[in-house]
Amino acid sequence: LSKSEFQDDSAPECAIITLILEVKARSTILPEDIEQCLLYLHQGGYRLCLLVNFGEKPLGVRRFVHTVAADREKRGTDEKRETERREIDECSEV
């Protein structure tokens, strides 16, 4: 939340942030661990995920942020592909 989202100066001093904390105990973070975090963010509607690996020395920490703009951009790309598919299907029916 920011002060610009409020009509007056009643903005809170701090904001509540919901995050996912994914904990592992492996020698290294695997690509599957990263995919899992990204899936949680995308499907769960969360904005922030911390992947902490206690098996690494020093402690392994990865931070993932889900942005709405990136989601919109991906969705726009998917919609464009779907439109192209429809156009190809329509042309092949003729």
C-alpha positions as CSV (number, residue, x, y, z in Angstrom):
1,L,0.0,0.0,0.0
2,S,1.2,3.5,-0.7
3,K,0.0,6.9,0.4
4,S,-1.3,7.6,-3.1
5,E,-3.9,4.8,-2.6
6,F,-5.5,6.8,0.2
7,Q,-7.7,9.9,-0.2
8,D,-6.2,11.7,2.8
9,D,-3.0,11.3,4.9
10,S,-4.4,8.3,6.8
11,A,-1.9,5.9,5.1
12,P,-0.6,3.2,7.4
13,E,3.0,3.4,8.6
14,C,3.5,-0.2,7.4
15,A,1.9,-2.6,5.1
16,I,1.0,-6.2,5.6
17,I,2.8,-8.5,3.1
18,T,1.8,-12.1,2.6
19,L,4.6,-14.3,1.4
20,I,5.4,-17.9,0.8
21,L,8.3,-19.4,2.6
22,E,9.6,-22.6,0.9
23,V,12.1,-24.5,3.0
24,K,14.6,-27.1,1.7
25,A,17.5,-29.0,3.2
26,R,19.5,-30.1,0.1
27,S,23.1,-29.7,-1.0
28,T,21.9,-27.3,-3.7
29,I,18.6,-25.7,-5.0
30,L,17.3,-27.7,-7.9
31,P,15.4,-26.3,-10.9
32,E,12.3,-28.2,-9.6
33,D,12.4,-26.2,-6.4
34,I,12.4,-22.9,-8.4
35,E,9.5,-24.2,-10.6
36,Q,7.6,-25.1,-7.5
37,C,8.0,-21.5,-6.1
38,L,7.0,-19.9,-9.4
39,L,3.9,-22.2,-9.6
40,Y,2.9,-21.2,-6.1
41,L,3.2,-17.5,-6.9
42,H,1.3,-17.8,-10.2
43,Q,-1.5,-20.1,-9.2
44,G,-1.9,-18.8,-5.6
45,G,-2.0,-15.2,-6.5
46,Y,0.9,-14.4,-4.1
47,R,3.5,-11.7,-4.8
48,L,6.5,-12.8,-2.9
49,C,8.2,-16.2,-2.3
50,L,11.4,-16.9,-0.4
51,L,13.2,-20.2,-1.1
52,V,15.5,-21.0,1.8
53,N,17.9,-24.0,1.6
54,F,19.4,-25.0,4.9
55,G,21.6,-27.6,3.2
56,E,23.9,-25.1,1.7
57,K,26.8,-23.4,3.4
58,P,26.3,-20.4,3.6
59,L,22.6,-20.5,3.8
60,G,21.0,-20.5,0.3
61,V,18.2,-17.9,-0.2
62,R,16.4,-17.1,-3.4
63,R,13.7,-14.5,-3.7
64,F,10.9,-14.6,-6.3
65,V,8.5,-11.7,-7.0
66,H,5.4,-12.2,-9.1
67,T,4.5,-9.0,-10.9
68,V,1.1,-8.4,-12.5
69,A,2.7,-6.7,-15.5
70,A,4.7,-9.8,-16.4
71,D,1.5,-11.8,-16.0
72,R,-0.4,-9.5,-18.3
73,E,2.4,-9.6,-20.9
74,K,2.5,-13.4,-20.9
75,R,-1.3,-13.5,-21.1
76,G,-1.2,-11.1,-24.1
77,T,1.4,-13.4,-25.8
78,D,-0.8,-16.4,-25.2
79,E,-3.9,-14.7,-26.6
80,K,-1.9,-13.6,-29.7
81,R,-0.9,-17.2,-30.2
82,E,-4.4,-18.4,-29.8
83,T,-5.6,-15.9,-32.4
84,E,-3.0,-17.0,-34.8
85,R,-4.0,-20.7,-34.3
86,R,-7.6,-19.8,-35.0
87,E,-6.6,-18.0,-38.2
88,I,-4.6,-21.0,-39.3
89,D,-7.5,-23.3,-38.5
90,E,-9.9,-21.1,-40.5
91,C,-7.6,-21.0,-43.5
92,S,-7.2,-24.8,-43.5
93,E,-10.9,-25.4,-43.4
94,V,-11.4,-23.5,-46.8
